[in-house]
């Protein structure tokens, strides 16, 4: 299976994440064991130009879109870091 991994940031006041393609988007073949899980911390530094995103936060959502055949798009939505305690409690996880 081929996975396309998209990292997206959702600001505290936002209802949906920014649709901002970047160099951090990448493809993975086979094993997804290294994908960040809900509640994990992500720090993304800009990977080049001025328009490249840079953010710090926690994984709030993961969306899997199966495109048929052997293709799947994984959107990882990252929320503000200070929301970690509330998000972890909402998900029923342990910090």
PDB file of N, CA, C and O in Angstrom:
ATOM      1  N   UNK A   1       0.845  -1.178   0.000  1.00  0.00           N
ATOM      2  CA  UNK A   1       0.000   0.000   0.000  1.00  0.00           C
ATOM      3  C   UNK A   1       0.889   1.240   0.000  1.00  0.00           C
ATOM      4  O   UNK A   1       1.904   1.281   0.695  1.00  0.00           O
ATOM      5  N   UNK A   2       0.515   2.226  -0.761  1.00  0.00           N
ATOM      6  CA  UNK A   2       1.239   3.501  -0.819  1.00  0.00           C
ATOM      7  C   UNK A   2       0.402   4.562  -0.081  1.00  0.00           C
ATOM      8  O   UNK A   2      -0.776   4.760  -0.377  1.00  0.00           O
ATOM      9  N   UNK A   3       1.042   5.235   0.883  1.00  0.00           N
ATOM     10  CA  UNK A   3       0.373   6.261   1.678  1.00  0.00           C
ATOM     11  C   UNK A   3       0.983   7.624   1.361  1.00  0.00           C
ATOM     12  O   UNK A   3       2.204   7.761   1.291  1.00  0.00           O
ATOM     13  N   UNK A   4       0.138   8.620   1.171  1.00  0.00           N
ATOM     14  CA  UNK A   4       0.592  10.004   1.061  1.00  0.00           C
ATOM     15  C   UNK A   4       0.259  10.670   2.390  1.00  0.00           C
ATOM     16  O   UNK A   4      -0.905  10.722   2.786  1.00  0.00           O
ATOM     17  N   UNK A   5       1.282  11.180   3.081  1.00  0.00           N
ATOM     18  CA  UNK A   5       1.112  11.752   4.410  1.00  0.00           C
ATOM     19  C   UNK A   5       1.126  13.277   4.301  1.00  0.00           C
ATOM     20  O   UNK A   5       2.066  13.867   3.769  1.00  0.00           O
ATOM     21  N   UNK A   6       0.064  13.900   4.817  1.00  0.00           N
ATOM     22  CA  UNK A   6      -0.084  15.354   4.776  1.00  0.00           C
ATOM     23  C   UNK A   6      -0.157  15.886   6.208  1.00  0.00           C
ATOM     24  O   UNK A   6      -1.014  15.459   6.983  1.00  0.00           O
ATOM     25  N   UNK A   7       0.733  16.813   6.563  1.00  0.00           N
ATOM     26  CA  UNK A   7       0.699  17.449   7.880  1.00  0.00           C
ATOM     27  C   UNK A   7      -0.014  18.783   7.746  1.00  0.00           C
ATOM     28  O   UNK A   7       0.378  19.614   6.927  1.00  0.00           O
ATOM     29  N   UNK A   8      -1.063  19.000   8.545  1.00  0.00           N
ATOM     30  CA  UNK A   8      -1.861  20.224   8.475  1.00  0.00           C
ATOM     31  C   UNK A   8      -2.026  20.800   9.873  1.00  0.00           C
ATOM     32  O   UNK A   8      -2.221  20.063  10.840  1.00  0.00           O
ATOM     33  N   UNK A   9      -1.945  22.127   9.974  1.00  0.00           N
ATOM     34  CA  UNK A   9      -2.100  22.806  11.259  1.00  0.00           C
ATOM     35  C   UNK A   9      -3.482  23.431  11.368  1.00  0.00           C
ATOM     36  O   UNK A   9      -3.945  24.097  10.443  1.00  0.00           O
ATOM     37  N   UNK A  10      -4.136  23.214  12.499  1.00  0.00           N
ATOM     38  CA  UNK A  10      -5.428  23.842  12.785  1.00  0.00           C
ATOM     39  C   UNK A  10      -5.231  24.780  13.971  1.00  0.00           C
ATOM     40  O   UNK A  10      -4.990  24.327  15.090  1.00  0.00           O
ATOM     41  N   UNK A  11      -5.335  26.098  13.726  1.00  0.00           N
ATOM     42  CA  UNK A  11      -5.155  27.043  14.831  1.00  0.00           C
ATOM     43  C   UNK A  11      -6.280  26.913  15.853  1.00  0.00           C
ATOM     44  O   UNK A  11      -7.327  26.327  15.578  1.00  0.00           O
ATOM     45  N   UNK A  12      -6.041  27.466  17.024  1.00  0.00           N
ATOM     46  CA  UNK A  12      -7.009  27.350  18.116  1.00  0.00           C
ATOM     47  C   UNK A  12      -8.385  27.869  17.723  1.00  0.00           C
ATOM     48  O   UNK A  12      -9.401  27.290  18.106  1.00  0.00           O
ATOM     49  N   UNK A  13      -8.421  28.950  16.967  1.00  0.00           N
ATOM     50  CA  UNK A  13      -9.701  29.550  16.589  1.00  0.00           C
ATOM     51  C   UNK A  13     -10.265  28.977  15.295  1.00  0.00           C
ATOM     52  O   UNK A  13     -11.358  29.358  14.877  1.00  0.00           O
ATOM     53  N   UNK A  14      -9.537  28.069  14.656  1.00  0.00           N
ATOM     54  CA  UNK A  14      -9.967  27.535  13.374  1.00  0.00           C
ATOM     55  C   UNK A  14     -10.880  26.331  13.494  1.00  0.00           C
ATOM     56  O   UNK A  14     -10.718  25.499  14.387  1.00  0.00           O
ATOM     57  N   UNK A  15     -11.831  26.248  12.594  1.00  0.00           N
ATOM     58  CA  UNK A  15     -12.714  25.094  12.537  1.00  0.00           C
ATOM     59  C   UNK A  15     -12.098  23.964  11.729  1.00  0.00           C
ATOM     60  O   UNK A  15     -12.384  22.790  11.966  1.00  0.00           O
ATOM     61  N   UNK A  16     -11.250  24.326  10.774  1.00  0.00           N
ATOM     62  CA  UNK A  16     -10.612  23.320   9.934  1.00  0.00           C
ATOM     63  C   UNK A  16      -9.138  23.692   9.770  1.00  0.00           C
ATOM     64  O   UNK A  16      -8.766  24.854   9.929  1.00  0.00           O
ATOM     65  N   UNK A  17      -8.311  22.714   9.455  1.00  0.00           N
ATOM     66  CA  UNK A  17      -6.881  22.995   9.305  1.00  0.00           C
ATOM     67  C   UNK A  17      -6.594  23.799   8.045  1.00  0.00           C
ATOM     68  O   UNK A  17      -7.395  23.839   7.111  1.00  0.00           O
ATOM     69  N   UNK A  18      -5.414  24.445   8.045  1.00  0.00           N
ATOM     70  CA  UNK A  18      -4.955  25.157   6.859  1.00  0.00           C
ATOM     71  C   UNK A  18      -4.668  24.147   5.750  1.00  0.00           C
ATOM     72  O   UNK A  18      -3.992  23.146   5.987  1.00  0.00           O
ATOM     73  N   UNK A  19      -5.173  24.397   4.553  1.00  0.00           N
ATOM     74  CA  UNK A  19      -4.839  23.567   3.392  1.00  0.00           C
ATOM     75  C   UNK A  19      -3.587  24.149   2.768  1.00  0.00           C
ATOM     76  O   UNK A  19      -3.655  24.976   1.858  1.00  0.00           O
ATOM     77  N   UNK A  20      -2.457  23.712   3.262  1.00  0.00           N
ATOM     78  CA  UNK A  20      -1.188  24.298   2.833  1.00  0.00           C
ATOM     79  C   UNK A  20      -0.200  23.187   2.482  1.00  0.00           C
ATOM     80  O   UNK A  20       0.528  22.710   3.353  1.00  0.00           O
ATOM     81  N   UNK A  21      -0.167  22.772   1.214  1.00  0.00           N
ATOM     82  CA  UNK A  21       0.822  21.753   0.825  1.00  0.00           C
ATOM     83  C   UNK A  21       2.236  22.229   1.130  1.00  0.00           C
ATOM     84  O   UNK A  21       2.534  23.418   1.011  1.00  0.00           O
ATOM     85  N   UNK A  22       3.093  21.316   1.516  1.00  0.00           N
ATOM     86  CA  UNK A  22       4.473  21.692   1.819  1.00  0.00           C
ATOM     87  C   UNK A  22       5.417  20.545   1.501  1.00  0.00           C
ATOM     88  O   UNK A  22       4.996  19.444   1.144  1.00  0.00           O
ATOM     89  N   UNK A  23       6.702  20.835   1.639  1.00  0.00           N
ATOM     90  CA  UNK A  23       7.718  19.809   1.402  1.00  0.00           C
ATOM     91  C   UNK A  23       7.673  18.721   2.468  1.00  0.00           C
ATOM     92  O   UNK A  23       8.253  17.650   2.286  1.00  0.00           O
ATOM     93  N   UNK A  24       6.991  18.987   3.576  1.00  0.00           N
ATOM     94  CA  UNK A  24       6.870  17.973   4.626  1.00  0.00           C
ATOM     95  C   UNK A  24       5.895  16.869   4.228  1.00  0.00           C
ATOM     96  O   UNK A  24       5.925  15.783   4.807  1.00  0.00           O
ATOM     97  N   UNK A  25       5.030  17.133   3.248  1.00  0.00           N
ATOM     98  CA  UNK A  25       4.138  16.091   2.737  1.00  0.00           C
ATOM     99  C   UNK A  25       5.001  15.060   2.013  1.00  0.00           C
ATOM    100  O   UNK A  25       5.904  15.419   1.257  1.00  0.00           O
ATOM    101  N   UNK A  26       4.723  13.789   2.244  1.00  0.00           N
ATOM    102  CA  UNK A  26       5.587  12.763   1.667  1.00  0.00           C
ATOM    103  C   UNK A  26       4.820  11.465   1.462  1.00  0.00           C
ATOM    104  O   UNK A  26       3.689  11.313   1.925  1.00  0.00           O
ATOM    105  N   UNK A  27       5.453  10.535   0.762  1.00  0.00           N
ATOM    106  CA  UNK A  27       4.853   9.226   0.519  1.00  0.00           C
ATOM    107  C   UNK A  27       5.599   8.159   1.311  1.00  0.00           C
ATOM    108  O   UNK A  27       6.813   8.225   1.503  1.00  0.00           O
ATOM    109  N   UNK A  28       4.828   7.177   1.762  1.00  0.00           N
ATOM    110  CA  UNK A  28       5.365   6.058   2.525  1.00  0.00           C
ATOM    111  C   UNK A  28       4.861   4.785   1.865  1.00  0.00           C
ATOM    112  O   UNK A  28       3.688   4.689   1.506  1.00  0.00           O
ATOM    113  N   UNK A  29       5.738   3.816   1.706  1.00  0.00           N
ATOM    114  CA  UNK A  29       5.351   2.512   1.170  1.00  0.00           C
ATOM    115  C   UNK A  29       5.266   1.516   2.317  1.00  0.00           C
ATOM    116  O   UNK A  29       6.203   1.398   3.107  1.00  0.00           O
ATOM    117  N   UNK A  30       4.152   0.801   2.414  1.00  0.00           N
ATOM    118  CA  UNK A  30       4.039  -0.290   3.378  1.00  0.00           C
ATOM    119  C   UNK A  30       3.713   0.120   4.796  1.00  0.00           C
ATOM    120  O   UNK A  30       2.590   0.536   5.078  1.00  0.00           O
ATOM    121  N   UNK A  31       4.681   0.009   5.697  1.00  0.00           N
ATOM    122  CA  UNK A  31       4.495   0.138   7.143  1.00  0.00           C
ATOM    123  C   UNK A  31       4.210   1.572   7.590  1.00  0.00           C
ATOM    124  O   UNK A  31       4.930   2.500   7.224  1.00  0.00           O
ATOM    125  N   UNK A  32       3.153   1.739   8.382  1.00  0.00           N
ATOM    126  CA  UNK A  32       2.798   3.056   8.917  1.00  0.00           C
ATOM    127  C   UNK A  32       3.158   3.203  10.396  1.00  0.00           C
ATOM    128  O   UNK A  32       2.664   4.122  11.050  1.00  0.00           O
ATOM    129  N   UNK A  33       3.983   2.345  10.927  1.00  0.00           N
ATOM    130  CA  UNK A  33       4.252   2.348  12.366  1.00  0.00           C
ATOM    131  C   UNK A  33       4.923   3.635  12.843  1.00  0.00           C
ATOM    132  O   UNK A  33       4.873   3.923  14.039  1.00  0.00           O
ATOM    133  N   UNK A  34       5.541   4.412  11.977  1.00  0.00           N
ATOM    134  CA  UNK A  34       6.203   5.644  12.399  1.00  0.00           C
ATOM    135  C   UNK A  34       5.323   6.881  12.263  1.00  0.00           C
ATOM    136  O   UNK A  34       5.789   7.995  12.505  1.00  0.00           O
ATOM    137  N   UNK A  35       4.064   6.708  11.883  1.00  0.00           N
ATOM    138  CA  UNK A  35       3.159   7.851  11.829  1.00  0.00           C
ATOM    139  C   UNK A  35       2.876   8.339  13.239  1.00  0.00           C
ATOM    140  O   UNK A  35       2.688   7.528  14.146  1.00  0.00           O
ATOM    141  N   UNK A  36       2.842   9.666  13.441  1.00  0.00           N
ATOM    142  CA  UNK A  36       2.487  10.165  14.774  1.00  0.00           C
ATOM    143  C   UNK A  36       1.056   9.772  15.133  1.00  0.00           C
ATOM    144  O   UNK A  36       0.172   9.747  14.276  1.00  0.00           O
ATOM    145  N   UNK A  37       0.847   9.469  16.395  1.00  0.00           N
ATOM    146  CA  UNK A  37      -0.446   9.024  16.885  1.00  0.00           C
ATOM    147  C   UNK A  37      -1.173  10.180  17.560  1.00  0.00           C
ATOM    148  O   UNK A  37      -0.571  11.224  17.809  1.00  0.00           O
ATOM    149  N   UNK A  38      -2.458  10.010  17.861  1.00  0.00           N
ATOM    150  CA  UNK A  38      -3.222  11.022  18.568  1.00  0.00           C
ATOM    151  C   UNK A  38      -2.542  11.360  19.885  1.00  0.00           C
ATOM    152  O   UNK A  38      -2.155  10.466  20.637  1.00  0.00           O
ATOM    153  N   UNK A  39      -2.394  12.657  20.166  1.00  0.00           N
ATOM    154  CA  UNK A  39      -1.752  13.101  21.394  1.00  0.00           C
ATOM    155  C   UNK A  39      -0.252  13.286  21.281  1.00  0.00           C
ATOM    156  O   UNK A  39       0.357  13.878  22.172  1.00  0.00           O
ATOM    157  N   UNK A  40       0.370  12.792  20.202  1.00  0.00           N
ATOM    158  CA  UNK A  40       1.815  12.971  20.014  1.00  0.00           C
ATOM    159  C   UNK A  40       2.143  14.425  19.716  1.00  0.00           C
ATOM    160  O   UNK A  40       1.337  15.148  19.130  1.00  0.00           O
ATOM    161  N   UNK A  41       3.332  14.846  20.123  1.00  0.00           N
ATOM    162  CA  UNK A  41       3.816  16.201  19.874  1.00  0.00           C
ATOM    163  C   UNK A  41       4.532  16.247  18.525  1.00  0.00           C
ATOM    164  O   UNK A  41       5.321  15.359  18.203  1.00  0.00           O
ATOM    165  N   UNK A  42       4.253  17.284  17.742  1.00  0.00           N
ATOM    166  CA  UNK A  42       4.930  17.471  16.459  1.00  0.00           C
ATOM    167  C   UNK A  42       5.536  18.863  16.430  1.00  0.00           C
ATOM    168  O   UNK A  42       4.876  19.851  16.752  1.00  0.00           O
ATOM    169  N   UNK A  43       6.784  18.925  16.044  1.00  0.00           N
ATOM    170  CA  UNK A  43       7.463  20.209  15.800  1.00  0.00           C
ATOM    171  C   UNK A  43       7.920  20.178  14.353  1.00  0.00           C
ATOM    172  O   UNK A  43       8.777  19.374  13.986  1.00  0.00           O
ATOM    173  N   UNK A  44       7.353  21.050  13.533  1.00  0.00           N
ATOM    174  CA  UNK A  44       7.718  21.110  12.119  1.00  0.00           C
ATOM    175  C   UNK A  44       8.415  22.427  11.844  1.00  0.00           C
ATOM    176  O   UNK A  44       7.832  23.499  12.006  1.00  0.00           O
ATOM    177  N   UNK A  45       9.665  22.336  11.428  1.00  0.00           N
ATOM    178  CA  UNK A  45      10.401  23.530  11.033  1.00  0.00           C
ATOM    179  C   UNK A  45      10.193  23.766   9.548  1.00  0.00           C
ATOM    180  O   UNK A  45       9.986  22.825   8.782  1.00  0.00           O
ATOM    181  N   UNK A  46      10.247  25.012   9.152  1.00  0.00           N
ATOM    182  CA  UNK A  46      10.095  25.364   7.748  1.00  0.00           C
ATOM    183  C   UNK A  46      11.140  24.613   6.932  1.00  0.00           C
ATOM    184  O   UNK A  46      12.306  24.532   7.319  1.00  0.00           O
ATOM    185  N   UNK A  47      10.709  24.063   5.797  1.00  0.00           N
ATOM    186  CA  UNK A  47      11.610  23.262   4.976  1.00  0.00           C
ATOM    187  C   UNK A  47      12.025  24.007   3.710  1.00  0.00           C
ATOM    188  O   UNK A  47      12.153  23.407   2.642  1.00  0.00           O
ATOM    189  N   UNK A  48      12.233  25.305   3.834  1.00  0.00           N
ATOM    190  CA  UNK A  48      12.682  26.034   2.653  1.00  0.00           C
ATOM    191  C   UNK A  48      12.143  27.433   2.567  1.00  0.00           C
ATOM    192  O   UNK A  48      12.466  28.287   3.394  1.00  0.00           O
ATOM    193  N   UNK A  49      11.314  27.674   1.561  1.00  0.00           N
ATOM    194  CA  UNK A  49      10.848  29.012   1.222  1.00  0.00           C
ATOM    195  C   UNK A  49       9.993  29.678   2.286  1.00  0.00           C
ATOM    196  O   UNK A  49       9.617  29.074   3.291  1.00  0.00           O
ATOM    197  N   UNK A  50       9.699  30.948   2.026  1.00  0.00           N
ATOM    198  CA  UNK A  50       8.918  31.751   2.955  1.00  0.00           C
ATOM    199  C   UNK A  50       7.516  31.198   3.163  1.00  0.00           C
ATOM    200  O   UNK A  50       6.936  31.371   4.236  1.00  0.00           O
ATOM    201  N   UNK A  51       6.969  30.542   2.163  1.00  0.00           N
ATOM    202  CA  UNK A  51       5.608  30.019   2.252  1.00  0.00           C
ATOM    203  C   UNK A  51       5.519  28.651   2.925  1.00  0.00           C
ATOM    204  O   UNK A  51       4.420  28.126   3.104  1.00  0.00           O
ATOM    205  N   UNK A  52       6.650  28.071   3.296  1.00  0.00           N
ATOM    206  CA  UNK A  52       6.633  26.763   3.939  1.00  0.00           C
ATOM    207  C   UNK A  52       6.155  26.899   5.379  1.00  0.00           C
ATOM    208  O   UNK A  52       6.613  27.788   6.097  1.00  0.00           O
ATOM    209  N   UNK A  53       5.240  26.029   5.813  1.00  0.00           N
ATOM    210  CA  UNK A  53       4.709  26.139   7.178  1.00  0.00           C
ATOM    211  C   UNK A  53       5.741  25.746   8.233  1.00  0.00           C
ATOM    212  O   UNK A  53       6.674  24.986   7.973  1.00  0.00           O
ATOM    213  N   UNK A  54       5.543  26.282   9.413  1.00  0.00           N
ATOM    214  CA  UNK A  54       6.338  25.952  10.586  1.00  0.00           C
ATOM    215  C   UNK A  54       5.363  25.988  11.771  1.00  0.00           C
ATOM    216  O   UNK A  54       4.694  26.996  11.995  1.00  0.00           O
ATOM    217  N   UNK A  55       5.285  24.888  12.526  1.00  0.00           N
ATOM    218  CA  UNK A  55       4.369  24.884  13.652  1.00  0.00           C
ATOM    219  C   UNK A  55       4.794  23.878  14.705  1.00  0.00           C
ATOM    220  O   UNK A  55       5.656  23.031  14.470  1.00  0.00           O
ATOM    221  N   UNK A  56       4.176  23.989  15.866  1.00  0.00           N
ATOM    222  CA  UNK A  56       4.456  23.166  17.021  1.00  0.00           C
ATOM    223  C   UNK A  56       3.119  22.838  17.657  1.00  0.00           C
ATOM    224  O   UNK A  56       2.346  23.750  17.953  1.00  0.00           O
ATOM    225  N   UNK A  57       2.825  21.577  17.875  1.00  0.00           N
ATOM    226  CA  UNK A  57       1.539  21.236  18.471  1.00  0.00           C
ATOM    227  C   UNK A  57       1.370  19.747  18.676  1.00  0.00           C
ATOM    228  O   UNK A  57       2.329  18.980  18.598  1.00  0.00           O
ATOM    229  N   UNK A  58       0.126  19.346  18.943  1.00  0.00           N
ATOM    230  CA  UNK A  58      -0.174  17.941  19.170  1.00  0.00           C
ATOM    231  C   UNK A  58      -1.080  17.406  18.063  1.00  0.00           C
ATOM    232  O   UNK A  58      -1.852  18.148  17.456  1.00  0.00           O
ATOM    233  N   UNK A  59      -0.970  16.111  17.818  1.00  0.00           N
ATOM    234  CA  UNK A  59      -1.833  15.476  16.825  1.00  0.00           C
ATOM    235  C   UNK A  59      -3.234  15.380  17.420  1.00  0.00           C
ATOM    236  O   UNK A  59      -3.459  14.695  18.417  1.00  0.00           O
ATOM    237  N   UNK A  60      -4.170  16.086  16.784  1.00  0.00           N
ATOM    238  CA  UNK A  60      -5.547  16.116  17.266  1.00  0.00           C
ATOM    239  C   UNK A  60      -6.439  15.158  16.485  1.00  0.00           C
ATOM    240  O   UNK A  60      -7.408  14.622  17.023  1.00  0.00           O
ATOM    241  N   UNK A  61      -6.104  14.944  15.200  1.00  0.00           N
ATOM    242  CA  UNK A  61      -6.927  14.090  14.343  1.00  0.00           C
ATOM    243  C   UNK A  61      -6.043  13.413  13.307  1.00  0.00           C
ATOM    244  O   UNK A  61      -4.991  13.931  12.932  1.00  0.00           O
ATOM    245  N   UNK A  62      -6.493  12.236  12.847  1.00  0.00           N
ATOM    246  CA  UNK A  62      -5.873  11.553  11.712  1.00  0.00           C
ATOM    247  C   UNK A  62      -7.009  11.087  10.802  1.00  0.00           C
ATOM    248  O   UNK A  62      -7.925  10.393  11.242  1.00  0.00           O
ATOM    249  N   UNK A  63      -6.936  11.476   9.540  1.00  0.00           N
ATOM    250  CA  UNK A  63      -7.967  11.095   8.577  1.00  0.00           C
ATOM    251  C   UNK A  63      -7.336  10.219   7.502  1.00  0.00           C
ATOM    252  O   UNK A  63      -6.306  10.577   6.931  1.00  0.00           O
ATOM    253  N   UNK A  64      -7.946   9.083   7.230  1.00  0.00           N
ATOM    254  CA  UNK A  64      -7.469   8.155   6.208  1.00  0.00           C
ATOM    255  C   UNK A  64      -8.462   8.165   5.056  1.00  0.00           C
ATOM    256  O   UNK A  64      -9.640   7.858   5.243  1.00  0.00           O
ATOM    257  N   UNK A  65      -7.984   8.520   3.857  1.00  0.00           N
ATOM    258  CA  UNK A  65      -8.826   8.524   2.662  1.00  0.00           C
ATOM    259  C   UNK A  65      -8.289   7.467   1.706  1.00  0.00           C
ATOM    260  O   UNK A  65      -7.235   7.639   1.094  1.00  0.00           O
ATOM    261  N   UNK A  66      -9.017   6.393   1.591  1.00  0.00           N
ATOM    262  CA  UNK A  66      -8.598   5.314   0.702  1.00  0.00           C
ATOM    263  C   UNK A  66      -9.036   5.653  -0.705  1.00  0.00           C
ATOM    264  O   UNK A  66     -10.215   5.892  -0.965  1.00  0.00           O
ATOM    265  N   UNK A  67      -8.066   5.669  -1.615  1.00  0.00           N
ATOM    266  CA  UNK A  67      -8.307   6.106  -2.989  1.00  0.00           C
ATOM    267  C   UNK A  67      -8.517   4.947  -3.951  1.00  0.00           C
ATOM    268  O   UNK A  67      -8.521   5.150  -5.165  1.00  0.00           O
ATOM    269  N   UNK A  68      -8.687   3.760  -3.441  1.00  0.00           N
ATOM    270  CA  UNK A  68      -8.858   2.602  -4.305  1.00  0.00           C
ATOM    271  C   UNK A  68      -7.518   1.990  -4.655  1.00  0.00           C
ATOM    272  O   UNK A  68      -6.480   2.646  -4.566  1.00  0.00           O
ATOM    273  N   UNK A  69      -7.547   0.752  -5.046  1.00  0.00           N
ATOM    274  CA  UNK A  69      -6.297   0.069  -5.389  1.00  0.00           C
ATOM    275  C   UNK A  69      -5.384  -0.022  -4.189  1.00  0.00           C
ATOM    276  O   UNK A  69      -5.770  -0.553  -3.148  1.00  0.00           O
ATOM    277  N   UNK A  70      -4.172   0.495  -4.329  1.00  0.00           N
ATOM    278  CA  UNK A  70      -3.205   0.428  -3.237  1.00  0.00           C
ATOM    279  C   UNK A  70      -2.775   1.820  -2.786  1.00  0.00           C
ATOM    280  O   UNK A  70      -1.606   2.027  -2.459  1.00  0.00           O
ATOM    281  N   UNK A  71      -3.701   2.774  -2.765  1.00  0.00           N
ATOM    282  CA  UNK A  71      -3.369   4.157  -2.439  1.00  0.00           C
ATOM    283  C   UNK A  71      -4.244   4.694  -1.311  1.00  0.00           C
ATOM    284  O   UNK A  71      -5.455   4.471  -1.291  1.00  0.00           O
ATOM    285  N   UNK A  72      -3.618   5.404  -0.371  1.00  0.00           N
ATOM    286  CA  UNK A  72      -4.331   5.994   0.760  1.00  0.00           C
ATOM    287  C   UNK A  72      -3.679   7.324   1.114  1.00  0.00           C
ATOM    288  O   UNK A  72      -2.453   7.432   1.142  1.00  0.00           O
ATOM    289  N   UNK A  73      -4.504   8.339   1.384  1.00  0.00           N
ATOM    290  CA  UNK A  73      -4.012   9.645   1.819  1.00  0.00           C
ATOM    291  C   UNK A  73      -4.272   9.765   3.316  1.00  0.00           C
ATOM    292  O   UNK A  73      -5.394   9.545   3.773  1.00  0.00           O
ATOM    293  N   UNK A  74      -3.240  10.111   4.080  1.00  0.00           N
ATOM    294  CA  UNK A  74      -3.361  10.259   5.521  1.00  0.00           C
ATOM    295  C   UNK A  74      -3.134  11.723   5.864  1.00  0.00           C
ATOM    296  O   UNK A  74      -2.036  12.250   5.682  1.00  0.00           O
ATOM    297  N   UNK A  75      -4.176  12.376   6.361  1.00  0.00           N
ATOM    298  CA  UNK A  75      -4.056  13.771   6.789  1.00  0.00           C
ATOM    299  C   UNK A  75      -3.906  13.789   8.301  1.00  0.00           C
ATOM    300  O   UNK A  75      -4.776  13.308   9.027  1.00  0.00           O
ATOM    301  N   UNK A  76      -2.793  14.348   8.769  1.00  0.00           N
ATOM    302  CA  UNK A  76      -2.520  14.447  10.194  1.00  0.00           C
ATOM    303  C   UNK A  76      -2.752  15.897  10.590  1.00  0.00           C
ATOM    304  O   UNK A  76      -2.040  16.797  10.144  1.00  0.00           O
ATOM    305  N   UNK A  77      -3.767  16.115  11.441  1.00  0.00           N
ATOM    306  CA  UNK A  77      -4.141  17.471  11.856  1.00  0.00           C
ATOM    307  C   UNK A  77      -3.502  17.752  13.209  1.00  0.00           C
ATOM    308  O   UNK A  77      -3.684  17.008  14.173  1.00  0.00           O
ATOM    309  N   UNK A  78      -2.744  18.853  13.256  1.00  0.00           N
ATOM    310  CA  UNK A  78      -2.014  19.248  14.455  1.00  0.00           C
ATOM    311  C   UNK A  78      -2.669  20.496  15.037  1.00  0.00           C
ATOM    312  O   UNK A  78      -2.900  21.475  14.327  1.00  0.00           O
ATOM    313  N   UNK A  79      -2.967  20.451  16.342  1.00  0.00           N
ATOM    314  CA  UNK A  79      -3.560  21.590  17.031  1.00  0.00           C
ATOM    315  C   UNK A  79      -2.543  22.256  17.936  1.00  0.00           C
ATOM    316  O   UNK A  79      -1.420  21.772  18.076  1.00  0.00           O
ATOM    317  N   UNK A  80      -2.934  23.376  18.559  1.00  0.00           N
ATOM    318  CA  UNK A  80      -2.012  24.130  19.422  1.00  0.00           C
ATOM    319  C   UNK A  80      -1.462  23.273  20.559  1.00  0.00           C
ATOM    320  O   UNK A  80      -2.172  22.436  21.116  1.00  0.00           O
ATOM    321  N   UNK A  81      -0.207  23.485  20.893  1.00  0.00           N
ATOM    322  CA  UNK A  81       0.468  22.694  21.928  1.00  0.00           C
ATOM    323  C   UNK A  81      -0.182  22.876  23.289  1.00  0.00           C
ATOM    324  O   UNK A  81      -0.298  21.907  24.040  1.00  0.00           O
ATOM    325  N   UNK A  82      -0.610  24.086  23.633  1.00  0.00           N
ATOM    326  CA  UNK A  82      -1.170  24.315  24.973  1.00  0.00           C
ATOM    327  C   UNK A  82      -2.497  23.588  25.168  1.00  0.00           C
ATOM    328  O   UNK A  82      -2.981  23.479  26.295  1.00  0.00           O
ATOM    329  N   UNK A  83      -3.079  23.099  24.102  1.00  0.00           N
ATOM    330  CA  UNK A  83      -4.348  22.369  24.211  1.00  0.00           C
ATOM    331  C   UNK A  83      -4.128  20.889  24.506  1.00  0.00           C
ATOM    332  O   UNK A  83      -5.086  20.117  24.534  1.00  0.00           O
ATOM    333  N   UNK A  84      -2.875  20.483  24.726  1.00  0.00           N
ATOM    334  CA  UNK A  84      -2.573  19.057  24.875  1.00  0.00           C
ATOM    335  C   UNK A  84      -3.356  18.405  26.006  1.00  0.00           C
ATOM    336  O   UNK A  84      -3.935  17.337  25.806  1.00  0.00           O
ATOM    337  N   UNK A  85      -3.390  19.003  27.168  1.00  0.00           N
ATOM    338  CA  UNK A  85      -4.060  18.387  28.309  1.00  0.00           C
ATOM    339  C   UNK A  85      -5.539  18.193  28.005  1.00  0.00           C
ATOM    340  O   UNK A  85      -6.086  17.117  28.250  1.00  0.00           O
ATOM    341  N   UNK A  86      -6.190  19.221  27.475  1.00  0.00           N
ATOM    342  CA  UNK A  86      -7.614  19.115  27.164  1.00  0.00           C
ATOM    343  C   UNK A  86      -7.868  18.069  26.087  1.00  0.00           C
ATOM    344  O   UNK A  86      -8.822  17.297  26.181  1.00  0.00           O
ATOM    345  N   UNK A  87      -7.014  18.040  25.059  1.00  0.00           N
ATOM    346  CA  UNK A  87      -7.193  17.098  23.955  1.00  0.00           C
ATOM    347  C   UNK A  87      -6.980  15.664  24.434  1.00  0.00           C
ATOM    348  O   UNK A  87      -7.736  14.764  24.067  1.00  0.00           O
ATOM    349  N   UNK A  88      -5.967  15.457  25.240  1.00  0.00           N
ATOM    350  CA  UNK A  88      -5.681  14.122  25.762  1.00  0.00           C
ATOM    351  C   UNK A  88      -6.849  13.638  26.615  1.00  0.00           C
ATOM    352  O   UNK A  88      -7.256  12.480  26.522  1.00  0.00           O
ATOM    353  N   UNK A  89      -7.386  14.530  27.447  1.00  0.00           N
ATOM    354  CA  UNK A  89      -8.531  14.151  28.274  1.00  0.00           C
ATOM    355  C   UNK A  89      -9.750  13.844  27.409  1.00  0.00           C
ATOM    356  O   UNK A  89     -10.479  12.890  27.680  1.00  0.00           O
ATOM    357  N   UNK A  90      -9.973  14.644  26.377  1.00  0.00           N
ATOM    358  CA  UNK A  90     -11.111  14.429  25.485  1.00  0.00           C
ATOM    359  C   UNK A  90     -11.014  13.071  24.806  1.00  0.00           C
ATOM    360  O   UNK A  90     -12.021  12.385  24.633  1.00  0.00           O
ATOM    361  N   UNK A  91      -9.801  12.684  24.422  1.00  0.00           N
ATOM    362  CA  UNK A  91      -9.596  11.416  23.724  1.00  0.00           C
ATOM    363  C   UNK A  91      -9.558  10.224  24.683  1.00  0.00           C
ATOM    364  O   UNK A  91      -9.568   9.072  24.249  1.00  0.00           O
ATOM    365  N   UNK A  92      -9.514  10.506  25.993  1.00  0.00           N
ATOM    366  CA  UNK A  92      -9.458   9.430  26.959  1.00  0.00           C
ATOM    367  C   UNK A  92      -8.086   8.770  27.033  1.00  0.00           C
ATOM    368  O   UNK A  92      -7.965   7.621  27.457  1.00  0.00           O
ATOM    369  N   UNK A  93      -7.053   9.504  26.618  1.00  0.00           N
ATOM    370  CA  UNK A  93      -5.682   8.976  26.663  1.00  0.00           C
ATOM    371  C   UNK A  93      -5.010   9.406  27.957  1.00  0.00           C
ATOM    372  O   UNK A  93      -5.557  10.209  28.712  1.00  0.00           O
ATOM    373  N   UNK A  94      -3.826   8.870  28.209  1.00  0.00           N
ATOM    374  CA  UNK A  94      -3.040   9.251  29.374  1.00  0.00           C
ATOM    375  C   UNK A  94      -1.827  10.033  28.910  1.00  0.00           C
ATOM    376  O   UNK A  94      -1.116   9.595  28.006  1.00  0.00           O
ATOM    377  N   UNK A  95      -1.576  11.205  29.529  1.00  0.00           N
ATOM    378  CA  UNK A  95      -0.446  12.046  29.133  1.00  0.00           C
ATOM    379  C   UNK A  95       0.843  11.459  29.658  1.00  0.00           C
ATOM    380  O   UNK A  95       1.914  12.022  29.431  1.00  0.00           O
TER     381      UNK A  95
END
